[in-house]
Amino acid sequence: MKNFKFLILIILFAFSLPYMYGGCVVIYSSDGFDSIEEPKDEETTKDYDGSTAQAAITPLNAAALAAGAFAGGLSNAGTAPQSLKLLQRTDSSQIDVFRPLQYPLVLAHGLRRIESDAELNISGLSKVVTESSSLRGGCGGELTYTLTFDRISANFSGDILFADYCDDGVVISGDTDIDGTFETGSGVFTTATFIFDDMADEFHTLDGEITLDLSDTPLCATFTAYSQDNQTGEVYRLKNYSINLFEFFDRVEIEIFGTFYHPDDGFVRLTTPEPFIVFENDDWPASGQLLIQGGSDTAAHLIAVDPAHYQIKADTDGDGIFEWDSVILNWADF
């Protein structure tokens, strides 16, 4: 899964092959994007009453579908994006400008604080250790955890409660069950799955699960969840919506892929023909492309032109020509 020397970036229209990204991995059916089995939602409680058909991309919805897929239905219009700093194993890192990354990074930062707080590397501890404590957020609020660690199997499980917990300006509240794995010698978390109802920030309420792979670079986060807009009440759906975050000295590279459901138009499949690159001093991607695939071979690209501008182009008749053009748009108005 993490063999970076043989990283496979086979993207455009090679739909019969697996996409191997080094972190998260997604495999499409041999029939292509159009053959998708509708998911069963026993694990979630928030009803999605929007369209479950594959969206036909048109000049009227191309921008909304591409932008929604890019943001994972988690837009935060009216809030200035924060400056980028690379993800470190401390609680001092900034949250990335990509809205879908904010939840995983808040959760990852919280886990890093817990692993520093818990005393799992002390010799002579019993096989099973239960740790409970509360930690203040970097900018307010609190998280309270009770976790049980099996030092033989290297598995853990338990509960984390976020109460207006603030991490670099992002405030979340909600209770989540959690299980995963850790390194027995150091207590460092390697994987974690969060299952929750009504995990909320100021803009959205999530219901579902997020899985993190923290064992290596890139950080891999996968959503299967409903996202309800707290202002409009609209519910969006993310199915196996995966994010790879590659860290470098002066930038991060971000890949996203999976399925995004828009309540009005239905679902599109998405991938990144070119990773989005965000430099440390920029608020928005300097380059990168998102490809969404709709019904009847329709498709659209969201293209990062530079750190201030982006563009959306669409093939709305399925002939392979991206004839519709949004013209150059401002990231600040995204």
C-alpha positions as a printed Julia matrix, in Angstrom:
334×3 Matrix{Float64}:
   0.0    0.0     0.0
   2.85   2.35    0.73
   5.5    1.39   -1.78
   6.48   4.87   -2.85
   9.27   3.79   -5.2
   6.69   2.16   -7.39
   3.97   4.79   -6.95
   1.4    4.38   -9.69
  -0.25   7.49  -11.06
  -2.33   5.98  -13.85
  -5.2    8.43  -13.96
  -7.02   9.63  -17.06
  -9.6    7.21  -18.45
  -7.68   4.06  -17.44
 -10.79   3.07  -15.53
 -10.22  -0.67  -15.88
  -7.08  -0.47  -13.71
  -6.68   0.15   -9.95
  -5.52   3.58   -8.9
  -2.53   3.19   -6.58
  -1.57   6.37   -4.79
   0.91   5.17   -2.2
  -1.41   6.08    0.68
  -5.1    5.49    0.13
  -5.94   3.08   -2.68
  -9.15   2.96   -4.69
 -10.09   0.24   -7.15
 -12.8    0.82   -9.72
 -14.87  -1.95  -11.29
 -13.77  -3.41  -14.6
 -16.84  -1.85  -16.24
 -15.68   1.67  -15.44
 -17.33   4.5   -13.49
 -20.87   3.78  -14.69
 -21.12   0.39  -12.97
 -21.45   1.39   -9.31
 -23.4   -0.56   -6.72
 -25.45   1.72   -4.53
 -24.07   1.73   -0.97
 -26.0    0.39    2.0
 -26.16   2.86    4.86
 -26.84   0.74    7.94
 -23.86   2.33    9.64
 -25.27   5.87    9.43
 -28.4    7.51   10.81
 -28.76  10.75    8.9
 -31.16  10.22    5.98
 -29.95  11.21    2.53
 -33.04  12.01    0.47
 -31.18  13.49   -2.5
 -30.6   11.99   -5.91
 -28.82   8.62   -6.04
 -28.55   8.53   -9.85
 -25.29   9.28  -11.61
 -25.24  12.98  -12.43
 -25.29  14.15  -16.01
 -22.84  17.05  -16.13
 -24.33  20.09  -17.9
 -23.36  23.76  -18.31
 -25.79  24.51  -15.47
 -24.3   22.15  -12.86
 -20.68  21.62  -13.95
 -19.3   24.27  -11.61
 -21.4   23.16   -8.61
 -20.5   19.49   -9.05
 -16.77  20.14   -9.59
 -16.54  22.56   -6.67
 -18.62  20.28   -4.44
 -16.44  17.29   -5.27
 -13.32  19.36   -4.61
 -14.66  20.5    -1.22
 -16.34  17.2    -0.37
 -19.59  19.04    0.33
 -17.74  20.8     3.16
 -17.42  24.33    1.84
 -17.11  27.21    4.27
 -18.05  30.25    2.23
 -17.29  33.53    3.92
 -14.44  32.18    6.04
 -10.93  33.17    5.06
  -8.66  30.17    4.47
  -5.79  29.81    6.87
  -2.13  29.82    5.96
  -0.56  26.45    5.3
   1.95  24.82    7.57
   2.99  21.24    7.18
   1.5   18.5     9.31
   3.81  17.55   12.15
   3.36  15.13   15.05
   2.45  17.93   17.44
  -0.58  20.05   18.1
   1.0   23.18   16.6
   0.29  22.58   12.92
  -2.11  24.72   10.95
  -5.15  23.19    9.26
  -4.89  22.92    5.52
  -7.02  25.08    3.21
  -8.73  21.98    1.83
 -11.95  21.81    3.81
 -12.19  17.97    3.75
  -8.75  17.82    5.37
  -9.79  19.87    8.37
 -11.67  17.11   10.16
  -8.96  14.46    9.59
  -6.22  16.83   10.68
  -8.07  17.9    13.82
  -8.56  14.21   14.64
  -4.94  13.36   13.8
  -3.61  16.24   15.91
  -5.85  15.11   18.78
  -4.44  11.59   18.55
  -0.89  12.92   18.57
  -1.66  14.82   21.77
  -3.19  11.71   23.34
  -0.18   9.58   22.49
   2.03  12.17   24.2
  -0.31  12.21   27.19
  -0.79   8.46   27.59
   1.99   6.49   29.29
   2.12   3.39   27.12
   5.86   2.96   26.79
   6.54   2.32   30.47
   7.91  -1.15   31.06
   6.11  -3.35   33.54
   2.61  -2.25   32.56
  -0.03  -4.95   32.34
  -1.13  -6.44   29.04
  -4.25  -4.27   28.88
  -4.01  -0.6    29.83
  -6.9    1.86   30.09
  -6.1    5.56   29.91
  -8.55   8.41   30.62
  -7.87  12.12   30.6
  -8.93  15.52   29.29
  -6.91  17.88   27.12
  -7.54  21.56   26.4
  -7.67  22.63   22.78
  -4.96  24.9    21.46
  -7.49  27.73   21.07
 -10.17  26.6    23.51
 -12.51  23.76   24.28
 -11.64  20.29   25.44
 -11.34  16.68   24.37
 -11.95  13.87   26.85
 -10.84  10.34   26.08
 -11.09   6.86   27.53
  -9.04   4.37   25.54
  -8.11   0.77   26.23
  -4.81  -0.48   24.81
  -3.82  -4.12   24.34
  -0.03  -4.09   24.48
   0.21  -7.6    22.99
  -2.05  -7.23   19.94
  -1.23  -3.5    19.53
  -4.95  -2.72   19.15
  -6.86  -0.02   20.97
 -10.49   1.11   21.24
 -12.56   3.56   23.2
 -14.31   6.88   23.07
 -13.32  10.52   22.5
 -15.62  13.44   23.31
 -14.92  16.8    21.66
 -16.52  19.76   23.44
 -16.01  22.94   21.37
 -12.49  21.61   20.85
 -10.46  24.19   18.9
  -7.44  23.32   16.76
  -5.94  26.26   14.84
  -9.28  28.0    14.48
 -11.38  24.93   13.63
 -13.89  24.11   16.38
 -15.59  20.7    16.52
 -18.0   19.07   18.94
 -19.29  15.53   19.16
 -18.72  12.06   20.52
 -16.9    9.4    18.52
 -16.14   5.74   19.0
 -12.62   4.9    17.93
 -10.52   1.81   17.31
  -7.17   1.25   15.68
  -3.58   0.17   16.12
  -0.45   1.58   17.76
   3.24   0.84   18.14
   3.71  -1.03   21.41
   7.19   0.32   22.06
   6.43   3.99   21.58
   2.66   4.31   21.88
   2.52   6.05   18.49
  -0.82   5.61   16.74
  -0.61   3.99   13.31
  -4.26   3.61   12.24
  -7.58   4.85   13.59
 -11.24   4.61   12.61
 -13.67   7.16   14.04
 -17.41   6.3    13.98
 -19.75   9.12   14.97
 -23.2   10.7    14.8
 -23.5   14.47   14.64
 -19.85  15.48   14.66
 -20.24  19.2    14.04
 -18.33  22.37   13.33
 -19.79  25.82   12.71
 -20.83  24.98    9.16
 -21.59  21.26    8.87
 -22.65  18.17   10.77
 -21.07  14.85    9.82
 -22.58  11.42   10.37
 -20.52   8.35    9.43
 -16.89   7.4     9.76
 -13.38   8.61    9.0
 -10.42   6.24    8.77
  -6.85   7.52    9.15
  -3.61   5.77    8.21
  -0.88   7.58   10.13
   1.81   4.95    9.74
   3.75   6.61    6.94
   3.75   9.42    4.41
   1.33  10.24    2.91
  -1.3   10.72    5.54
  -4.34   8.83    4.24
  -7.88   9.83    5.28
 -11.06   8.17    4.0
 -14.61   9.42    4.56
 -17.83   7.46    4.27
 -20.28   9.94    5.69
 -23.18  12.3     5.29
 -22.5   16.03    5.52
 -25.41  18.3     6.43
 -25.1   22.01    5.75
 -26.11  23.66    9.03
 -27.55  26.72    7.26
 -29.5   25.17    4.38
 -30.18  21.72    5.82
 -28.99  20.11    2.57
 -27.29  16.75    2.97
 -24.33  15.71    0.79
 -22.8   12.25    0.73
 -19.2   11.08    0.61
 -18.53   7.44   -0.24
 -14.95   6.19    0.09
 -13.86   9.8    -0.36
 -10.12   9.47    0.16
  -7.38  12.03    0.58
  -3.62  11.55    0.34
  -1.48  14.27    1.9
   2.19  14.2     0.87
   4.5   16.4     2.93
   7.58  18.15    1.6
   9.85  20.84    2.99
   8.05  23.78    1.37
   4.73  22.36    0.17
   2.14  19.66    0.4
   0.7   17.66   -2.47
  -2.88  16.5    -2.16
  -4.75  13.8    -4.07
  -8.47  13.13   -3.66
 -10.66  10.44   -5.17
 -13.89   8.58   -4.51
 -17.58   9.34   -4.92
 -19.44  12.57   -4.17
 -23.25  12.83   -4.04
 -24.94  16.17   -4.67
 -28.56  16.16   -3.41
 -29.92  17.86   -6.55
 -27.87  16.22   -9.29
 -26.71  12.82   -8.04
 -23.24  11.34   -7.82
 -19.96  11.76   -9.66
 -16.73   9.81   -9.36
 -13.61  11.89   -8.85
  -9.85  11.61   -9.05
  -6.8   13.86   -9.45
  -4.96  13.57  -12.79
  -2.45  16.01  -11.26
  -2.01  16.4    -7.48
  -2.91  19.78   -6.03
   0.22  21.53   -4.81
  -0.02  24.11   -2.04
   3.15  25.98   -1.12
   3.81  26.94    2.47
   3.15  30.65    2.05
   0.07  30.25   -0.17
  -3.57  29.88    0.79
  -4.69  27.99   -2.33
  -3.22  25.45   -4.77
  -0.68  26.72   -7.28
  -1.37  23.79   -9.61
  -3.31  20.55   -9.88
  -6.42  19.13  -11.48
  -9.57  17.38  -10.33
 -11.5   15.19  -12.78
 -15.14  14.28  -12.15
 -16.98  11.69  -14.26
 -20.75  11.82  -14.69
 -23.31   9.83  -16.62
 -23.32   9.4   -20.41
 -19.54   9.97  -20.52
 -19.89  13.57  -19.34
 -16.97  14.93  -17.34
 -15.48  18.1   -15.88
 -12.07  19.35  -14.78
 -11.36  21.76  -11.94
  -7.94  23.26  -12.71
  -5.76  25.24  -10.3
  -4.28  27.96  -12.5
  -2.2   29.64   -9.78
  -2.58  30.42   -6.05
  -5.17  33.11   -6.85
  -7.17  31.54   -9.67
  -8.89  28.36  -10.83
 -10.93  27.29  -13.83
 -13.57  24.67  -14.62
 -13.96  23.01  -18.01
 -16.63  20.45  -18.9
 -17.49  17.9   -21.54
 -21.29  18.12  -21.38
 -22.16  15.91  -24.37
 -19.77  13.01  -23.8
 -17.73  13.46  -26.98
 -14.38  13.79  -25.16
 -14.08  17.52  -25.88
 -14.23  19.91  -22.93
 -16.23  22.6   -24.7
 -17.76  24.42  -21.69
 -15.49  26.88  -19.88
 -16.15  28.8   -16.68
 -13.41  31.31  -17.57
 -10.85  32.21  -14.9
 -12.29  32.37  -11.38
 -10.88  33.61   -8.07
 -10.06  31.15   -5.3
 -11.06  33.86   -2.84
 -14.64  33.58   -4.16
 -14.66  29.77   -4.08
